[in-house]
Amino acid sequence: MSCHLYYLIFVFYLTQCSQTFADFPYKYKKGFFDQYVDHFNLISFSNRTFKQYYLYQDESWDPKGGPIFFYAGNEGPIEGFWTATGFVHEIAPQFGAFVVFPEHRFYGKSLPFGADSFKPPYLGLLTIEQAMADFAVFLTALKEQLNVTQSKVIAFGGSYGGMLAAYMRFKYPNIIDGCLASSAPIYMQDINSPRDFFFQHVTQNFRDINEKCYDSVKMAFQKMNNLAASGPSGLRVISEEFKLCNALEDDKSYQHLLGWIRSAFTVMTVLNYPYPTGFMGNMPGFPVK
């Protein structure tokens, strides 16, 4: 299964299953910021703007010197990342920080062209460069609005958001004073970097919990492959065991099923948080275990 397909599945879950846990202890306030549609070519869209959605909390903020903790919103509605990023909220009181989570353009409520955002040529504005420029303009305006132009800004992010946090520190060191990039695969952009380690880590996560779990899952996949290779009768058994709405007809449909099953293990690994999460389906704490 290609990484591209995994990404599409990831975005699907993120978009469809986003929710805010009612018992999440860190509540937020909402805001919208008038953001430029295109930061680099004013000929195409002139000064046209869109409403960029953001969340924030200032309960522990010290306006006389507290930093701004900025989460680089990634590919999905921002509420999901708020409820999955406890660390930022936990340390905010210690530093007297203002916490803000701006949403990534083209996700959630931050659609530059509304329902037409995903049509050409508008989709061409969904780039890392544009998203980073959004954050830079937003943070600059926020500091002016709060009258804290000297406050330090620390960027946080996980996965793609972690890449954005790191890139912001590189690209805009005049705005971002430091960053903490978690699970940010920035080295995969290097052509000499290995790219075959992801599923090894997924497998190892389950193996670390219980060697029997690893053996059972491996054996199950082998049995499925043997059944699928046996022809229509084997495919029928697999279809019945998984109670599929549409029975498997050929190897292509079987490979599609395998992709979803592998994604289940992948998602549990990606969301192996010590607390429940809900932005890619409802997961308990330590779902791998």
N, C-alpha and C positions, 0 to 999 in steps of 0.2 A: 504494500500500500504506500503511495507516494506521500511525502511530507506535505505537499499541496492539499491533498485530500484530508489529511489530519487537520490542517489549518482550517479548512472549510467546516469540518465537523466541530472544531473548537469554537469557531465564530458562531455556528448555529446554536450550540448549547448556550453560549454566552448571551446571545441575543434573545433566545426563547425562554431561558430559565432564570434570568436575572431577577433577584428579589432582595429585599432588605429584611434581615431577621428582626422580628419585633423585640427580641430580648438583647439585641446587640447594644452594649452599654454606651457606645459613643455616638451620640445623635449629631445630626448635621443640619445646617441651614442651607438654603438654595439661592443661587443667583444666576444671572445671565450677563454675558459680556458681549458688546458689539465688536465682532472680530472681522478682520479683512478676509474676503473670499480668496484673494490671491495677493501674497506679499511681494511678489517679484515681477509681476507684469501688469501694470495698471492700465495698459492699453486695452487688454481683453475685457476686464470687468470694472475698470475705473476704480472708484472708491467703494464699491459695493461691499456690504458687510452681511454677516449672519449672526445669529444668537448662539454663542458658545455657552453651554451649560456648565456650571461648576458647583461643588459642595464645599462647605467650610465649617469650621468650628473655632470659636475664639474664647471658650470658657476659661482656659488657663493662660491666655495670652498676656504677656507683659508688653504694653505698647511703648515702654520706655527703653527698649533694647532687646526684646525677645526676637528670636529669628522667625523666619517663615519656613515651615515644613511643607514642601510642595511635592505632591505625588504626580508623576508623569503618567497621565491617563493613557491606557492602551486600548486594545481592540475590543470594545464592548461598552455597554452602559456603565457610567461611572459609579453608580450605587453598588454594583457588585464588587468593585475593587475597594470601596470604602469598608465594606463589611468583611473583607478578606485581608485587611492590612492592619491588624491590631497593634503591631509594634510602633508605628508612627504615633498612634493615639496614646499608647501607654507611656511613651517618653516625653510627650509634649508638655505635661505639667512640670517636669524636671527642668526643662529649658525655657518655660514660659513662652511656648511657641504658638504662632498662628498657623493652623493647619488648613490647607486648601488642596482640593482635588479637581482640577479642570478636566473636562471631558475631551477625548480625542475627536477631532473633526471626522464627520461621516459615521459616527456611532451615537447610539442613544438618542438624545434630544438635539444633538449638535449637527444637524443636517444643513449644509450650506444652501441647498436648493430644494429643500423639502422632499416631497415624494419623487422629484426628478433627479435627486442627487446622484443616483447610481446609473444615470444615462450618460452616454458620450455627448459633449466633451467634458462634462462636469467631473466625471470620475477621475480624470487626469489630475485633479487638484488634491487627490488623496495620496500624498507623499510624505515621507519622513521630514523633508525640508520644510514643507508647509506646516506640518504639525508642530515642529520645533519652533518655527517662527510664531505660531499661535501662542505657545507657552511663553516665549520671550516677550511678546507684546503685552500679553495678559499680566505677567508678573511685574513688568515695568509700570503699567497702569495701576496695578493693585498697590504697589508701594507708594505711589503718589497719592492714591485715594486715601490710604491709611496714614499718610504723612510720616512714613518710616523709610525714607529713601536710603538711609544708612544701614538698615537691618540686613543681616545676612540671610541668604536663601540656600537651604539645603534640599537637594532633590532626592526623592526616593522612587523606586520602581521595581517591578518584578517581571521577569520574562521579557517580552517586547518592551514593556514599560521600563524595565531595568536598562535595556539598551538605550531608550530615549533619555533616561536620567544621565547615563554616562555620556552620551553624545551631547547633551545640553551643557555638561561641564566642559567638554572639549570645544564646542562651537561657540558658546556664550559664557566664557569665564568672567566677563564683566557683570553678568547677572546671577550666575550660579556659583556659589562659593564653595560648594562641596556636594558630593552625592554618595548615596549608598545604592548600588545596583545589585539586586538579588536575582540569581538564576538568569543572568543576562548573557546570552550566547554571542557576545560581540566577536570572539575569536573565530567563529564560524564564517565570518566575512573574509577571513584570510584564506587565500586559495590553498595554502599549505596546511591548514588546520584539518584535523581528522573530522569526519562527519558520520562515522558509523558507531558512535558511542551511545546514542539516545536509548535504543531498545535494550542495550546491555544494562543500562542503569535501571530501566523499568523492570527488567527481569530480576536484577540484583535486589531491588527493593522488596519484592515478594520473597525472594530467597532468604533475605536477612531476617524476615519474620519467622519463617518456618521452612526448613528444607523439604518437608513433605508437601507443602503447598507448591513449591517449585516443581517437584516431581509429578504431582497430580495434574497441574495445568499443562505441563509439557506432554504428558501421556494423553490427556484429553485432545489436544491439538493433533497428535499423531493418529489417534483413533478416528478423528473427523476426516483427516486427510486420506486415510485408508478407505473409509466409507465413500468419500467423494470419488476416489479413483476407481471404485468398483462399478460405477455407472448409475443408471436411473434408480435402481433399488436402494443404493446407498444414499443418494441424494434425498430420496423419499424418507428414509429413516431420520436423517438430519433435520429435514423440514418438520417432521412430526415431533421430534424431541424438543425443538425450539419453538414449536407452535407458531410457525411462520404464517402470516396472512397469505402470502403467495409462495407456493412450493418452489424449491430450487429446480431449475431446468437444465443447467449446464455449468461448466467450470466458471464462467464469468459471474454468474449469480452467486456461486459458492464463494468466490474470492471477495465479492461484495460483502457477504455475510461475515467472512473472516475479518474484514476491515473493521466492521462495527464491533465485533467481539474484542479484537485487539485494542480498539479505542476505549472500551470499558476499562481494561487494565491500565491503559495509559492515563485516562482521566483520573482514576483513583490514585495513581502515582503522582501526577501533577498536583492534585488537591490533597496530598497526604498531610494536611494541617493538623495540629493538635486540638483544634476546635471545629465545630460544625461550620460548613460553608454552603452557600446556596446559589452562587453565580454560574455554576455549570451543572445544575441539578442538585438535589438535596443530598449532601454528603455528611456522614457523622464525623466526629473527630477520629483521626488515624484510620481512614477507610481501608488502607492496605491491610492493616492488622485485623 
